[in-house]
Amino acid sequence: MSIKLRLLLLIGTSVLTVLIISLVNYVGNTRTETAMIDSEVSMTALSNHLEADMMHDALRADVLSAMLVGLGKSNSTREEVQKSLDEHAAHFRAVLNDNLKLPITEAIKAELNRIKPSLDTYIASGERIVGLALDNPERAQQELGTFTSAFTQLEEQMSSLSDLIEENFKASGEGARQAIRSANIALVVVLVASILLLLVQGRWVTRSIMIPLASASRIADSIAHGNLSEPIAEPRGRDEASMLIRSLAVMQRDLRGMIEVVRSNAHGVSGMSRQLSSGCHEVADSSRQQSSAAGTMSAATSEMTASIEEITRHAGHALEMANQAETLAKNGGRVIHQVVSDMDSIARSAQLSAQVIRTLDKDSEGIFNIIQVIKGIADQTNLLALNAAIESSAPTSVNFRG
């Protein structure tokens, strides 16, 4: 798994965790809101019921007030008593109808519907007693038992309804508290689980990234310090860190191979250097031999030059003697003997010239032999240089092929 995919997985887990926490919080808030609405409904129903209970007692007070007005024992007027009775009766009916309109339980609705006939009976009985009390107090006192009976019956039903409303109120409050507790517990559990999951996944992602990178850094540092012998365990993963370690391992092998090639080439160059050094010594020896032969040739050339000068001198001498012989020949027989004598001298000079020429011939043969020796040495030198060049080019061509 690549590092990018791991990071995306971590980000996805974080986003999913946030969504789950938000969902749990939303569900908890929804339940809490529902419980609070139920609690508010129960509280409203209880408040209406308390007002109805107050109207229940207020109607009884109106009846008693009418009795006192009829007996002349109260300062209230007939109209005030009648108005108060009508207001209390109307309010009594209104609060009961308000409770019926609320989203209350079926039990409470049933109890309210059961109370309505008793309420109508109670209000009708109260109105009758009030009318009688204002007109005929004695007759009203006789009918008071019926009113009291209706009052007692309605009071019992109101008490039963009060118990239901109180129980519903308590249940709604407990439901609201339970919803809040459940929402808090669920939120804490999800939050703790999410934190643990993110910590575990974050540690896994961090270790899976940092450990291979630390190993790659150590390997790179080892290679940078010239240590190419340390074995590198190549991971099989497909993430970037594993690919980096495998690349470092390949680089280490390539560097070792390059160093082996350089070492081999260095040995080859060293051998070639020794061969070139030997060839140079041989060339130096050949050069010394050539220098010696050149010296010999120079000496022979000097001797030949001296011989040529000798021949020139004798030739000049012969020319001079020939001129003299010509002069003597012109003088006649008188000088014949002298000519013969001079001819003998010329013959001797010729013999000497022939001897010098033979010497020059021998010297020329020596010079030819020296030149042949120099040519052989030059051929050997060229052959040695050619062999050295061939031997030096052979390892280079092998290295090029490698």
KEGUDREN-582485 format. One record per residue (C-alpha): residue in three letters; z, x, y. Coordinates in steps of 0.1 Angstrom, whole numbers. Each point is the difference from the previous one (the first is absolute). Layout:
BEGIN
+------+-------+-------+-------+
: zado :    zz :    xx :    yy :
+------+-------+-------+-------+
:  ala :     Z :     X :     Y :
...
+------+-------+-------+-------+
// end
This chain:
BEGIN
+------+-------+-------+-------+
: zado :    zz :    xx :    yy :
+------+-------+-------+-------+
:  met :     0 :     0 :     0 :
:  ser :   -10 :    15 :    34 :
:  ile :    24 :     6 :    28 :
:  lys :   -18 :   -26 :    21 :
:  leu :     4 :   -26 :   -27 :
:  arg :    37 :     8 :    -3 :
:  leu :     5 :    -4 :    37 :
:  leu :   -19 :   -32 :     0 :
:  leu :    21 :   -12 :   -29 :
:  leu :    31 :     9 :    20 :
:  ile :   -13 :   -18 :    31 :
:  gly :    -9 :   -30 :   -22 :
:  thr :    34 :    -1 :   -15 :
:  ser :    16 :     1 :    34 :
:  val :   -22 :   -28 :    13 :
:  leu :     7 :   -20 :   -32 :
:  thr :    38 :     6 :     5 :
:  val :    -2 :   -12 :    36 :
:  leu :   -19 :   -31 :   -11 :
:  ile :    25 :    -7 :   -28 :
:  ile :    30 :     4 :    24 :
:  ser :   -18 :   -22 :    25 :
:  leu :    -7 :   -26 :   -26 :
:  val :    36 :     1 :   -13 :
:  asn :    13 :    -3 :    36 :
:  tyr :   -24 :   -29 :     6 :
:  val :    11 :   -18 :   -31 :
:  gly :    36 :     6 :     8 :
:  asn :    -5 :   -12 :    36 :
:  thr :   -18 :   -30 :   -12 :
:  arg :    27 :    -9 :   -24 :
:  thr :    26 :     7 :    26 :
:  glu :   -19 :   -22 :    25 :
:  thr :    -2 :   -28 :   -26 :
:  ala :    37 :     3 :    -7 :
:  met :     8 :     1 :    37 :
:  ile :   -22 :   -31 :     6 :
:  asp :    19 :   -18 :   -29 :
:  ser :    32 :    11 :    16 :
:  glu :   -10 :   -13 :    34 :
:  val :   -11 :   -33 :   -16 :
:  ser :    33 :    -3 :   -18 :
:  met :    18 :     8 :    33 :
:  thr :   -20 :   -26 :    19 :
:  ala :     7 :   -25 :   -28 :
:  leu :    37 :     8 :     1 :
:  ser :     0 :    -3 :    38 :
:  asn :   -17 :   -33 :    -2 :
:  his :    23 :   -12 :   -27 :
:  leu :    30 :    10 :    22 :
:  glu :   -14 :   -20 :    28 :
:  ala :    -6 :   -29 :   -23 :
:  asp :    36 :     3 :   -12 :
:  met :    11 :    -1 :    36 :
:  met :   -21 :   -31 :     6 :
:  his :    16 :   -15 :   -30 :
:  asp :    34 :     4 :    16 :
:  ala :   -14 :    -9 :    34 :
:  leu :   -12 :   -34 :   -12 :
:  arg :    35 :    -6 :   -14 :
:  ala :    14 :     9 :    34 :
:  asp :   -24 :   -23 :    17 :
:  val :    12 :   -29 :   -23 :
:  leu :    36 :     8 :     8 :
:  ser :    -8 :     3 :    37 :
:  ala :   -17 :   -34 :    -1 :
:  met :    31 :   -15 :   -17 :
:  leu :    21 :    14 :    28 :
:  val :   -24 :   -13 :    27 :
:  gly :     1 :   -34 :   -17 :
:  leu :    38 :     0 :     0 :
:  gly :     0 :    11 :    36 :
:  lys :    17 :    33 :    -7 :
:  ser :   -28 :    23 :    12 :
:  asn :   -16 :     7 :    33 :
:  ser :   -35 :     3 :   -15 :
:  thr :   -24 :   -28 :     6 :
:  arg :   -20 :   -20 :   -25 :
:  glu :   -32 :    17 :    11 :
:  glu :    14 :    35 :    -4 :
:  val :    12 :    -7 :   -35 :
:  gln :   -33 :   -16 :   -10 :
:  lys :   -19 :    29 :    15 :
:  ser :    21 :    26 :   -17 :
:  leu :    -4 :   -18 :   -34 :
:  asp :   -38 :    -1 :     4 :
:  glu :    -2 :    36 :    10 :
:  his :    22 :    12 :   -29 :
:  ala :   -19 :   -22 :   -25 :
:  ala :   -34 :    12 :    13 :
:  his :    11 :    37 :    -1 :
:  phe :    15 :    -5 :   -35 :
:  arg :   -34 :   -13 :   -13 :
:  ala :   -18 :    28 :    19 :
:  val :    19 :    29 :   -15 :
:  leu :    -4 :   -15 :   -35 :
:  asn :   -37 :    -3 :     6 :
:  asp :    -1 :    35 :    13 :
:  asn :    15 :    13 :   -32 :
:  leu :   -25 :   -20 :   -20 :
:  lys :   -28 :    18 :    19 :
:  leu :    14 :    34 :    -9 :
:  pro :   -13 :    20 :   -30 :
:  ile :    32 :    -6 :   -19 :
:  thr :     7 :    -3 :   -37 :
:  glu :    -9 :   -31 :   -20 :
:  ala :    37 :    -6 :    -7 :
:  ile :     9 :    -2 :    37 :
:  lys :   -30 :   -22 :     7 :
:  ala :    10 :   -23 :   -27 :
:  glu :    36 :    -2 :    13 :
:  leu :   -13 :    -6 :    35 :
:  asn :   -22 :   -28 :   -13 :
:  arg :    30 :   -14 :   -18 :
:  ile :    21 :     1 :    32 :
:  lys :   -25 :   -19 :    21 :
:  pro :     8 :   -35 :   -13 :
:  ser :    37 :     7 :     3 :
:  leu :    -6 :    13 :    35 :
:  asp :   -19 :   -32 :     9 :
:  thr :    28 :   -21 :   -15 :
:  tyr :    26 :    20 :    19 :
:  ile :   -18 :    -2 :    33 :
:  ala :    -7 :   -37 :    -4 :
:  ser :    37 :    -6 :    -9 :
:  gly :    11 :    20 :    30 :
:  glu :   -23 :   -20 :    23 :
:  arg :    13 :   -33 :   -14 :
:  ile :    36 :    11 :     4 :
:  val :    -6 :    12 :    36 :
:  gly :   -17 :   -34 :     8 :
:  leu :    29 :   -19 :   -15 :
:  ala :    26 :    23 :    15 :
:  leu :   -14 :    -7 :    35 :
:  asp :    -3 :   -37 :    -5 :
:  asn :    26 :    -9 :   -26 :
:  pro :    25 :    28 :    -7 :
:  glu :    18 :   -20 :   -27 :
:  arg :   -32 :    -6 :   -19 :
:  ala :    -8 :    37 :     3 :
:  gln :    33 :    10 :   -15 :
:  gln :    -8 :   -22 :   -30 :
:  glu :   -34 :    17 :    -4 :
:  leu :    15 :    34 :     5 :
:  gly :     5 :     5 :   -38 :
:  thr :   -37 :    -3 :    -6 :
:  phe :    -7 :    27 :    26 :
:  thr :    27 :    22 :   -14 :
:  ser :   -15 :    -4 :   -35 :
:  ala :   -35 :    10 :    14 :
:  phe :    16 :    29 :    19 :
:  thr :    18 :    13 :   -32 :
:  gln :   -32 :    -3 :   -21 :
:  leu :   -21 :    18 :    26 :
:  glu :    28 :    26 :     4 :
:  glu :    -1 :     8 :   -37 :
:  gln :   -37 :     3 :     0 :
:  met :     1 :    21 :    31 :
:  ser :    26 :    22 :   -17 :
:  ser :   -23 :     4 :   -31 :
:  leu :   -29 :     8 :    23 :
:  ser :    21 :    25 :    19 :
:  asp :     8 :    18 :   -33 :
:  leu :   -36 :     2 :    -9 :
:  ile :   -10 :    13 :    34 :
:  glu :    28 :    25 :     0 :
:  glu :   -10 :    12 :   -35 :
:  asn :   -36 :     3 :    11 :
:  phe :    11 :    19 :    31 :
:  lys :    20 :    24 :   -21 :
:  ala :   -28 :     3 :   -25 :
:  ser :   -25 :     7 :    28 :
:  gly :    23 :    26 :    16 :
:  glu :     6 :    16 :   -34 :
:  gly :   -38 :    -1 :    -6 :
:  ala :    -6 :    16 :    34 :
:  arg :    25 :    27 :    -8 :
:  gln :   -14 :     5 :   -35 :
:  ala :   -35 :     2 :    14 :
:  ile :    11 :    26 :    25 :
:  arg :    19 :    20 :   -27 :
:  ser :   -30 :    -2 :   -23 :
:  ala :   -24 :    11 :    27 :
:  asn :    23 :    29 :     9 :
:  ile :     4 :    10 :   -36 :
:  ala :   -37 :    -3 :    -7 :
:  leu :    -8 :    20 :    31 :
:  val :    25 :    27 :    -8 :
:  val :   -12 :     2 :   -37 :
:  val :   -36 :     2 :    11 :
:  leu :     8 :    24 :    27 :
:  val :    20 :    23 :   -23 :
:  ala :   -27 :    -2 :   -27 :
:  ser :   -27 :     7 :    25 :
:  ile :    18 :    30 :    14 :
:  leu :     7 :    14 :   -35 :
:  leu :   -37 :    -6 :    -9 :
:  leu :   -12 :    17 :    32 :
:  leu :    24 :    29 :    -6 :
:  val :   -11 :     5 :   -36 :
:  gln :   -36 :    -3 :     9 :
:  gly :     3 :    22 :    30 :
:  arg :    18 :    26 :   -20 :
:  trp :   -27 :    -2 :   -27 :
:  val :   -28 :     3 :    26 :
:  thr :    18 :    28 :    18 :
:  arg :     6 :    20 :   -32 :
:  ser :   -35 :    -7 :   -14 :
:  ile :   -14 :    15 :    33 :
:  met :    25 :    27 :     9 :
:  ile :     6 :    16 :   -34 :
:  pro :   -38 :     7 :    -6 :
:  leu :    -4 :    11 :    36 :
:  ala :    30 :    24 :    -3 :
:  ser :   -15 :    14 :   -32 :
:  ala :   -34 :     4 :    17 :
:  ser :    17 :    17 :    29 :
:  arg :    18 :    24 :   -23 :
:  ile :   -32 :     8 :   -19 :
:  ala :   -19 :     6 :    32 :
:  asp :    27 :    23 :    13 :
:  ser :     0 :    19 :   -33 :
:  ile :   -38 :     4 :     2 :
:  ala :     3 :    11 :    37 :
:  his :    24 :    28 :   -11 :
:  gly :   -25 :    12 :   -26 :
:  asn :    17 :   -14 :   -31 :
:  leu :   -29 :   -12 :   -22 :
:  ser :    18 :     4 :   -33 :
:  glu :    23 :   -30 :     3 :
:  pro :   -12 :   -28 :   -23 :
:  ile :    -7 :   -33 :    17 :
:  ala :     7 :   -33 :   -19 :
:  glu :   -29 :   -23 :     9 :
:  pro :    11 :   -36 :     3 :
:  arg :   -21 :   -28 :   -13 :
:  gly :     5 :   -24 :    28 :
:  arg :   -27 :   -12 :    23 :
:  asp :    19 :     1 :    32 :
:  glu :    -8 :    24 :    28 :
:  ala :    30 :    23 :    -7 :
:  ser :   -11 :     4 :   -37 :
:  met :   -36 :     7 :    12 :
:  leu :    14 :    26 :    24 :
:  ile :    19 :    18 :   -28 :
:  arg :   -30 :     0 :   -23 :
:  ser :   -21 :    14 :    29 :
:  leu :    26 :    28 :     5 :
:  ala :    -1 :     7 :   -38 :
:  val :   -38 :     3 :     2 :
:  met :     2 :    22 :    31 :
:  gln :    25 :    23 :   -18 :
:  arg :   -23 :     4 :   -30 :
:  asp :   -30 :     7 :    23 :
:  leu :    20 :    26 :    19 :
:  arg :    11 :    17 :   -32 :
:  gly :   -37 :     0 :   -11 :
:  met :   -11 :    14 :    33 :
:  ile :    27 :    27 :    -2 :
:  glu :   -12 :     9 :   -35 :
:  val :   -36 :     2 :    12 :
:  val :    11 :    22 :    30 :
:  arg :    21 :    22 :   -23 :
:  ser :   -30 :     4 :   -24 :
:  asn :   -23 :     7 :    29 :
:  ala :    25 :    26 :    13 :
:  his :     0 :    18 :   -34 :
:  gly :   -38 :    -1 :     0 :
:  val :    -1 :    14 :    36 :
:  ser :    25 :    27 :   -10 :
:  gly :   -22 :    10 :   -30 :
:  met :   -31 :     0 :    22 :
:  ser :    19 :    21 :    25 :
:  arg :     8 :    25 :   -27 :
:  gln :   -36 :     0 :   -11 :
:  leu :   -12 :     4 :    35 :
:  ser :    24 :    29 :     5 :
:  ser :   -13 :    17 :   -31 :
:  gly :   -35 :    -6 :    11 :
:  cys :     8 :    15 :    34 :
:  his :    15 :    31 :   -17 :
:  glu :   -32 :     3 :   -20 :
:  val :   -21 :    -5 :    31 :
:  ala :    21 :    26 :    17 :
:  asp :    -6 :    24 :   -29 :
:  ser :   -37 :    -7 :     1 :
:  ser :     0 :     5 :    37 :
:  arg :    17 :    34 :    -5 :
:  gln :   -26 :     9 :   -26 :
:  gln :   -27 :   -11 :    23 :
:  ser :    16 :    20 :    28 :
:  ser :     1 :    31 :   -23 :
:  ala :   -36 :    -6 :   -11 :
:  ala :   -10 :    -4 :    37 :
:  gly :    18 :    33 :     7 :
:  thr :   -19 :    17 :   -28 :
:  met :   -32 :   -15 :    13 :
:  ser :     8 :    11 :    35 :
:  ala :     5 :    36 :   -13 :
:  ala :   -32 :    -1 :   -19 :
:  thr :   -18 :   -14 :    30 :
:  ser :    15 :    28 :    21 :
:  glu :   -12 :    26 :   -26 :
:  met :   -35 :   -16 :     0 :
:  thr :    -1 :     1 :    38 :
:  ala :     9 :    37 :    -1 :
:  ser :   -27 :     6 :   -27 :
:  ile :   -25 :   -18 :    22 :
:  glu :    10 :    21 :    29 :
:  glu :    -4 :    31 :   -22 :
:  ile :   -35 :   -12 :   -10 :
:  thr :    -9 :    -7 :    36 :
:  arg :    12 :    35 :    10 :
:  his :   -20 :    16 :   -28 :
:  ala :   -30 :   -21 :     8 :
:  gly :     3 :    11 :    36 :
:  his :     3 :    36 :   -12 :
:  ala :   -31 :    -5 :   -22 :
:  leu :   -19 :   -14 :    29 :
:  glu :     9 :    29 :    21 :
:  met :   -10 :    24 :   -27 :
:  ala :   -33 :   -19 :    -4 :
:  asn :    -7 :     4 :    37 :
:  gln :     7 :    36 :    -4 :
:  ala :   -23 :     2 :   -30 :
:  glu :   -27 :   -16 :    20 :
:  thr :     5 :    25 :    27 :
:  leu :    -1 :    28 :   -25 :
:  ala :   -31 :   -14 :   -16 :
:  lys :   -17 :     1 :    33 :
:  asn :    10 :    36 :     4 :
:  gly :   -19 :     8 :   -32 :
:  gly :     8 :    20 :   -30 :
:  arg :    25 :    19 :    19 :
:  val :    24 :   -26 :    -6 :
:  ile :   -11 :   -11 :   -35 :
:  his :    28 :    19 :   -15 :
:  gln :    23 :   -15 :    24 :
:  val :   -14 :   -34 :    -9 :
:  val :     5 :     6 :   -36 :
:  ser :    36 :    10 :     7 :
:  asp :     5 :   -31 :    21 :
:  met :   -16 :   -21 :   -27 :
:  asp :    26 :    14 :   -24 :
:  ser :    26 :   -10 :    25 :
:  ile :   -16 :   -35 :     2 :
:  ala :    -1 :    -2 :   -38 :
:  arg :    37 :     8 :    -1 :
:  ser :     6 :   -25 :    28 :
:  ala :   -20 :   -25 :   -21 :
:  gln :    20 :     8 :   -30 :
:  leu :    32 :    -5 :    20 :
:  ser :   -15 :   -33 :    14 :
:  ala :    -8 :   -11 :   -36 :
:  gln :    35 :     9 :   -10 :
:  val :    14 :   -19 :    29 :
:  ile :   -22 :   -30 :    -9 :
:  arg :    12 :     1 :   -36 :
:  thr :    35 :     1 :    14 :
:  leu :    -8 :   -30 :    22 :
:  asp :   -15 :   -17 :   -31 :
:  lys :    33 :     5 :   -19 :
:  asp :    20 :   -12 :    31 :
:  ser :   -23 :   -31 :     2 :
:  glu :     7 :    -7 :   -37 :
:  gly :    37 :     4 :     7 :
:  ile :    -3 :   -23 :    30 :
:  phe :   -19 :   -25 :   -22 :
:  asn :    28 :     1 :   -26 :
:  ile :    26 :    -5 :    27 :
:  ile :   -19 :   -30 :    13 :
:  gln :    -2 :   -14 :   -35 :
:  val :    38 :     5 :    -4 :
:  ile :     5 :   -17 :    33 :
:  lys :   -23 :   -29 :   -10 :
:  gly :    19 :    -3 :   -33 :
:  ile :    33 :     0 :    18 :
:  ala :   -13 :   -27 :    24 :
:  asp :   -13 :   -21 :   -29 :
:  gln :    35 :     3 :   -17 :
:  thr :    17 :    -9 :    33 :
:  asn :   -23 :   -30 :     4 :
:  leu :     7 :   -10 :   -37 :
:  leu :    37 :     3 :     5 :
:  ala :    -1 :   -20 :    32 :
:  leu :   -21 :   -26 :   -18 :
:  asn :    25 :    -2 :   -29 :
:  ala :    29 :    -2 :    24 :
:  ala :   -17 :   -28 :    19 :
:  ile :    -7 :   -19 :   -33 :
:  glu :    35 :     5 :   -13 :
:  ser :    15 :   -12 :    34 :
:  ser :   -23 :   -30 :     1 :
:  ala :     9 :   -11 :   -36 :
:  pro :    37 :   -11 :     7 :
:  thr :   -11 :   -16 :    32 :
:  ser :   -26 :   -21 :   -18 :
:  val :    26 :    -9 :   -26 :
:  asn :    24 :   -11 :    28 :
:  phe :   -28 :   -20 :    16 :
:  arg :    -7 :   -17 :   -33 :
:  gly :    38 :    -7 :    -4 :
+------+-------+-------+-------+
// end
